[in-house]
Amino acid sequence: MKFVSSRLLRYLLFGLASAYLAVLAGGVYQTERTSVDLAAFPPPGRMISVNGVNLHLYCLGSGSPTLVLEAGLGENVLSWYPVHAKLAQTMRVCAYDRPGLGWSDPIDAAILPEEVAENLHTLLNNADIAPPFVLIGHSRGGIYVRAFYCRFPEQTQAIVLVDSTHEQSPMHQYPYASWDYRKQALQIAIAEPLSRIGFVRLLGIADADRRPSPLPAAILAAKTAVQNRTDTAHAVVNEIAVMRQGLDPSTPPPSSLGNLPLLVLTAGNLVDPDLAAREAEKAGKNVEAEQALVRDQQAEQDDLARLSSNSLHIIVRNSGHFIMQDQADEFVGVVSEFVLGIPHINLAR
């Protein structure tokens, strides 16, 4: 018995030592590869200090107002690549990375939309970019740009919502979204510690080319490089923690935008009940449930369009969630026409 116990103890110690060495080696691998990636793909813009945290700001073009691009959950300035330079041919366009995303430094705690708005305001001020601003928010970014307007209405000349998230979206989609949000939060929470030891990088879990993309290979490579940072997983965990508040029935609806010029762009593929039925049948999902989600999505987008008495709602056909990538030319045309139609615009040409 003593011999067996001794052998089991040796096996246990050997296993623990092996696991420790594997974690150590993974940590070194992750650190070294991150350094190599960031050297190969430096930030395209400039780093601006905001309350001691360096945030990445990437501006092109000139003129007033300045278009400010707010990316969606886990995204960075490169998600706007197909439209950024094209919009900048007639106006100044600035994209930036929230803390921990893209090339921006991380922060430890989750931040509320109001704090995102404060950070953005300080970033623009510290970069000497004067108002007025036209705020363009994609997905989760739609909540952040509306928070900016609520905090700084006098500096906001217009808002463009690009398939924007609705504050009460999880509640509207209940019970479907309840499990989806919890599952997503669990997956990301597991991915965060695994990213520290290079496991996420090795498996390609955070790679930007896991779905067919219109982005060029070089942009996908840069996007993959920054998404494989450990900071990215931590930042997404923080944002999802705040997003899940929408599961609470007490979550307030979106705030009114008064008569602020508002353009709402909705992904046509996500509000098409016939397409939803076909995709559900292919995937073996419940057709009625998927069509119900489509109706919810349409109702939410309609609700967002009603936030202003001066709004335009366009459903972009043949487009998924990333409208600025799937239908880049239409996006640039519609947004440019909208901005040019705002009174008192002075664009450099």
C-alpha positions as CSV (number, residue, x, y, z in Angstrom):
1,M,0.0,0.0,0.0
2,K,2.8,2.4,0.8
3,F,4.4,1.6,-2.6
4,V,1.1,2.3,-4.4
5,S,0.6,5.5,-2.5
6,S,4.1,6.6,-3.2
7,R,3.7,5.9,-6.9
8,L,0.4,7.8,-7.1
9,L,2.0,10.7,-5.3
10,R,4.9,10.7,-7.8
11,Y,2.4,10.6,-10.7
12,L,0.4,13.5,-9.1
13,L,3.5,15.6,-8.6
14,F,4.7,14.8,-12.1
15,G,1.3,15.8,-13.5
16,L,1.3,19.1,-11.6
17,A,4.9,19.9,-12.6
18,S,4.0,19.2,-16.3
19,A,0.9,21.4,-16.1
20,Y,2.9,24.2,-14.5
21,L,5.6,24.0,-17.2
22,A,2.9,23.9,-19.9
23,V,1.2,27.0,-18.4
24,L,4.6,28.7,-18.1
25,A,5.6,27.9,-21.7
26,G,2.2,29.0,-22.9
27,G,2.5,32.3,-21.1
28,V,5.9,32.9,-22.6
29,Y,4.6,31.9,-26.1
30,Q,1.6,34.3,-25.8
31,T,3.8,37.2,-24.6
32,E,6.4,36.7,-27.3
33,R,3.9,36.2,-30.1
34,T,1.9,39.3,-29.0
35,S,5.1,41.4,-29.1
36,V,5.9,40.1,-32.6
37,D,2.4,40.8,-33.8
38,L,2.3,44.3,-32.5
39,A,5.7,45.0,-34.1
40,A,4.4,43.6,-37.4
41,F,1.2,45.5,-37.2
42,P,1.7,48.9,-35.5
43,P,-1.3,51.1,-34.8
44,P,-2.4,53.0,-38.0
45,G,-3.4,56.0,-35.9
46,R,-2.0,57.7,-32.9
47,M,-2.1,57.0,-29.2
48,I,-3.8,59.6,-27.0
49,S,-3.7,59.5,-23.2
50,V,-7.1,59.5,-21.5
51,N,-7.0,59.6,-17.7
52,G,-3.7,57.7,-17.8
53,V,-4.8,55.1,-20.4
54,N,-3.5,55.2,-23.9
55,L,-6.3,55.0,-26.5
56,H,-5.9,54.5,-30.2
57,L,-7.4,57.2,-32.5
58,Y,-7.3,56.9,-36.2
59,C,-8.4,60.0,-38.2
60,L,-8.5,60.6,-42.0
61,G,-9.7,63.5,-44.1
62,S,-10.6,67.0,-43.0
63,G,-13.6,69.2,-42.6
64,S,-16.4,69.8,-40.1
65,P,-18.3,68.1,-38.6
66,T,-16.1,65.2,-37.7
67,L,-17.6,61.7,-38.2
68,V,-16.8,59.5,-35.2
69,L,-16.9,55.8,-35.7
70,E,-17.9,53.6,-32.7
71,A,-17.3,49.9,-33.3
72,G,-19.3,47.0,-31.9
73,L,-18.6,44.4,-29.3
74,G,-15.0,43.2,-29.4
75,E,-14.3,45.2,-32.6
76,N,-11.7,47.8,-33.4
77,V,-10.9,50.5,-36.0
78,L,-10.3,47.9,-38.7
79,S,-14.0,46.9,-38.8
80,W,-14.6,50.2,-40.6
81,Y,-11.8,49.6,-43.2
82,P,-14.1,49.3,-46.3
83,V,-15.7,52.7,-45.6
84,H,-13.2,54.8,-43.5
85,A,-11.0,56.1,-46.3
86,K,-14.0,56.5,-48.8
87,L,-15.9,58.7,-46.3
88,A,-12.8,60.7,-45.6
89,Q,-12.6,61.8,-49.3
90,T,-15.2,64.5,-48.4
91,M,-15.0,64.8,-44.6
92,R,-12.9,64.1,-41.5
93,V,-13.6,60.6,-40.1
94,C,-12.2,59.3,-36.8
95,A,-12.3,55.8,-35.6
96,Y,-11.0,54.7,-32.2
97,D,-10.5,51.6,-30.0
98,R,-12.2,51.4,-26.6
99,P,-9.9,50.2,-23.7
100,G,-8.5,46.8,-24.3
101,L,-9.6,46.6,-27.9
102,G,-7.5,47.0,-31.0
103,W,-4.4,48.9,-30.0
104,S,-5.7,50.6,-26.9
105,D,-4.4,49.9,-23.4
106,P,-6.7,47.8,-21.1
107,I,-8.5,48.7,-18.0
108,D,-9.5,46.3,-15.2
109,A,-13.1,47.2,-14.6
110,A,-16.2,47.0,-16.7
111,I,-17.4,50.4,-17.8
112,L,-20.9,51.7,-18.3
113,P,-22.1,53.4,-21.6
114,E,-21.9,56.8,-19.8
115,E,-18.3,56.1,-19.0
116,V,-17.6,55.1,-22.6
117,A,-19.1,58.5,-23.6
118,E,-16.9,60.4,-21.1
119,N,-13.8,58.6,-22.4
120,L,-14.6,59.4,-26.0
121,H,-15.3,63.0,-25.1
122,T,-11.9,63.3,-23.3
123,L,-10.1,61.5,-26.2
124,L,-11.5,63.9,-28.8
125,N,-10.7,66.9,-26.6
126,N,-7.1,65.7,-25.9
127,A,-6.6,65.1,-29.6
128,D,-7.7,68.7,-30.3
129,I,-10.7,67.6,-32.4
130,A,-13.4,70.1,-31.9
131,P,-17.1,69.6,-32.1
132,P,-19.6,69.3,-33.7
133,F,-19.6,65.5,-34.2
134,V,-21.7,63.1,-36.3
135,L,-21.6,59.9,-34.3
136,I,-21.8,56.5,-36.1
137,G,-22.4,53.5,-33.9
138,H,-22.4,49.9,-35.1
139,S,-24.1,47.2,-33.0
140,R,-23.2,47.7,-29.4
141,G,-21.6,51.0,-30.5
142,G,-25.1,52.3,-31.1
143,I,-25.8,52.4,-27.4
144,Y,-22.5,54.2,-26.8
145,V,-23.1,57.0,-29.3
146,R,-26.6,57.6,-27.9
147,A,-25.0,57.8,-24.4
148,F,-22.6,60.4,-25.8
149,Y,-25.5,62.5,-27.1
150,C,-27.3,62.3,-23.7
151,R,-24.1,63.5,-22.0
152,F,-23.0,66.1,-24.7
153,P,-26.1,67.0,-26.8
154,E,-24.7,70.4,-27.7
155,Q,-21.7,68.7,-29.4
156,T,-23.7,66.1,-31.3
157,Q,-24.9,67.2,-34.7
158,A,-26.4,63.9,-35.8
159,I,-26.3,60.1,-35.2
160,V,-26.1,57.1,-37.5
161,L,-27.1,53.8,-36.0
162,V,-25.7,50.8,-38.0
163,D,-27.7,47.7,-37.1
164,S,-27.6,49.0,-33.5
165,T,-28.2,47.1,-30.4
166,H,-31.4,48.0,-28.5
167,E,-31.0,48.4,-24.7
168,Q,-33.8,46.0,-24.0
169,S,-32.9,43.6,-26.8
170,P,-32.3,40.6,-24.5
171,M,-35.6,41.1,-22.7
172,H,-37.4,41.4,-26.0
173,Q,-35.9,38.1,-27.2
174,Y,-36.5,36.3,-23.9
175,P,-36.3,33.3,-23.3
176,Y,-34.0,32.8,-26.4
177,A,-31.5,35.5,-25.5
178,S,-31.2,34.6,-21.9
179,W,-29.4,31.4,-22.5
180,D,-27.4,32.8,-25.5
181,Y,-26.1,35.7,-23.4
182,R,-25.1,33.5,-20.5
183,K,-23.5,31.0,-22.9
184,Q,-21.6,33.7,-24.6
185,A,-20.4,35.2,-21.3
186,L,-19.3,31.8,-20.1
187,Q,-17.4,31.1,-23.4
188,I,-15.6,34.4,-23.2
189,A,-14.8,34.0,-19.5
190,I,-13.2,30.7,-20.2
191,A,-11.4,32.1,-23.2
192,E,-9.8,34.9,-21.2
193,P,-7.5,32.7,-19.0
194,L,-6.8,30.4,-21.9
195,S,-5.7,33.4,-24.0
196,R,-3.1,34.1,-21.3
197,I,-1.3,30.8,-22.1
198,G,-1.6,31.0,-25.8
199,F,-4.4,28.4,-26.2
200,V,-6.8,30.7,-27.9
201,R,-4.1,31.8,-30.3
202,L,-3.1,28.2,-31.1
203,L,-6.6,27.1,-31.9
204,G,-7.4,30.3,-33.9
205,I,-10.5,31.0,-31.9
206,A,-10.1,34.8,-32.1
207,D,-8.9,34.8,-35.7
208,A,-10.6,37.5,-37.8
209,D,-11.1,35.2,-40.9
210,R,-13.3,32.6,-39.3
211,R,-16.2,33.7,-41.4
212,P,-16.2,34.8,-45.1
213,S,-15.1,38.4,-45.1
214,P,-14.8,41.2,-47.6
215,L,-11.8,42.6,-45.8
216,P,-8.4,42.3,-47.6
217,A,-6.0,39.6,-46.3
218,A,-3.6,42.2,-44.9
219,I,-6.4,43.8,-42.8
220,L,-7.6,40.4,-41.6
221,A,-4.1,39.6,-40.5
222,A,-3.8,42.8,-38.6
223,K,-7.2,42.3,-37.1
224,T,-6.3,38.8,-36.0
225,A,-3.1,40.1,-34.4
226,V,-4.8,42.5,-32.1
227,Q,-7.8,40.2,-31.4
228,N,-5.3,37.6,-30.1
229,R,-4.1,39.9,-27.4
230,T,-5.2,38.7,-23.9
231,D,-6.5,42.3,-23.4
232,T,-9.2,41.7,-26.0
233,A,-10.8,38.8,-24.2
234,H,-10.8,40.7,-21.0
235,A,-12.4,43.8,-22.6
236,V,-15.1,41.6,-24.1
237,V,-15.8,40.0,-20.8
238,N,-16.2,43.5,-19.3
239,E,-18.6,44.6,-22.0
240,I,-20.7,41.5,-21.9
241,A,-21.1,41.9,-18.1
242,V,-22.7,45.3,-18.7
243,M,-24.8,44.0,-21.7
244,R,-26.4,41.3,-19.6
245,Q,-28.2,44.0,-17.7
246,G,-30.6,44.0,-20.6
247,L,-32.0,40.7,-19.3
248,D,-33.5,42.6,-16.4
249,P,-37.1,43.7,-17.1
250,S,-36.4,46.9,-15.2
251,T,-33.9,48.0,-17.9
252,P,-35.1,51.4,-19.2
253,P,-35.8,51.9,-22.9
254,P,-33.6,54.0,-25.1
255,S,-33.7,57.7,-24.4
256,S,-35.3,60.1,-26.7
257,L,-33.1,62.0,-29.2
258,G,-35.6,64.8,-29.6
259,N,-35.4,66.2,-33.2
260,L,-31.7,65.3,-33.7
261,P,-31.0,64.2,-37.3
262,L,-31.0,60.4,-37.1
263,L,-30.2,57.7,-39.7
264,V,-31.0,54.1,-38.8
265,L,-29.5,51.4,-41.1
266,T,-30.9,47.9,-40.6
267,A,-29.3,44.7,-41.9
268,G,-31.9,43.4,-44.4
269,N,-30.8,39.7,-43.9
270,L,-31.6,39.9,-40.2
271,V,-35.2,41.1,-40.7
272,D,-36.2,38.9,-43.6
273,P,-38.6,36.2,-42.3
274,D,-38.3,34.1,-45.4
275,L,-34.6,34.0,-45.2
276,A,-34.8,33.2,-41.5
277,A,-37.1,30.2,-42.3
278,R,-34.8,28.9,-45.0
279,E,-31.7,29.2,-42.7
280,A,-33.5,27.6,-39.8
281,E,-34.5,24.6,-41.9
282,K,-31.0,24.1,-43.1
283,A,-29.6,24.3,-39.6
284,G,-32.4,22.1,-38.1
285,K,-33.6,24.9,-35.9
286,N,-37.2,25.8,-34.9
287,V,-38.5,27.9,-37.8
288,E,-41.2,29.7,-35.8
289,A,-38.7,30.6,-33.1
290,E,-36.2,32.0,-35.6
291,Q,-39.0,34.0,-37.3
292,A,-40.1,35.4,-34.0
293,L,-36.5,36.6,-33.4
294,V,-36.6,38.3,-36.8
295,R,-39.9,40.1,-35.9
296,D,-38.3,41.2,-32.6
297,Q,-35.3,42.5,-34.5
298,Q,-37.5,44.5,-36.9
299,A,-39.5,45.9,-34.0
300,E,-36.3,47.0,-32.2
301,Q,-35.0,48.7,-35.3
302,D,-38.3,50.5,-35.8
303,D,-38.2,51.5,-32.2
304,L,-34.8,53.1,-32.6
305,A,-35.9,55.0,-35.6
306,R,-38.7,56.5,-33.5
307,L,-36.2,58.0,-31.0
308,S,-36.1,61.1,-33.1
309,S,-38.8,63.1,-34.8
310,N,-36.2,63.8,-37.6
311,S,-35.2,60.3,-38.6
312,L,-34.6,58.2,-41.7
313,H,-34.8,54.4,-41.5
314,I,-33.2,52.4,-44.4
315,I,-33.2,48.6,-44.6
316,V,-30.0,47.6,-46.4
317,R,-30.8,44.6,-48.6
318,N,-28.5,41.6,-49.0
319,S,-26.5,42.6,-45.9
320,G,-25.6,40.9,-42.6
321,H,-24.8,42.6,-39.3
322,F,-21.7,44.3,-40.7
323,I,-23.4,46.6,-43.2
324,M,-20.3,48.7,-43.6
325,Q,-18.5,45.6,-44.9
326,D,-21.2,43.8,-46.7
327,Q,-22.5,46.8,-48.6
328,A,-19.7,49.3,-48.3
329,D,-20.5,51.4,-51.4
330,E,-24.2,51.8,-50.4
331,F,-23.1,52.6,-46.8
332,V,-20.8,55.4,-48.0
333,G,-23.4,56.8,-50.4
334,V,-26.2,56.8,-47.9
335,V,-24.1,58.2,-45.0
336,S,-22.5,60.9,-47.2
337,E,-25.9,62.1,-48.5
338,F,-27.3,62.1,-44.9
339,V,-24.4,64.2,-43.6
340,L,-24.5,66.6,-46.5
341,G,-28.2,67.1,-45.8
342,I,-27.6,68.3,-42.3
343,P,-27.8,72.1,-42.0
344,H,-24.7,74.2,-41.5
345,I,-22.3,71.6,-42.8
346,N,-18.8,72.9,-43.9
347,L,-16.9,70.1,-45.6
348,A,-13.4,70.5,-47.0
349,R,-13.2,69.3,-50.6
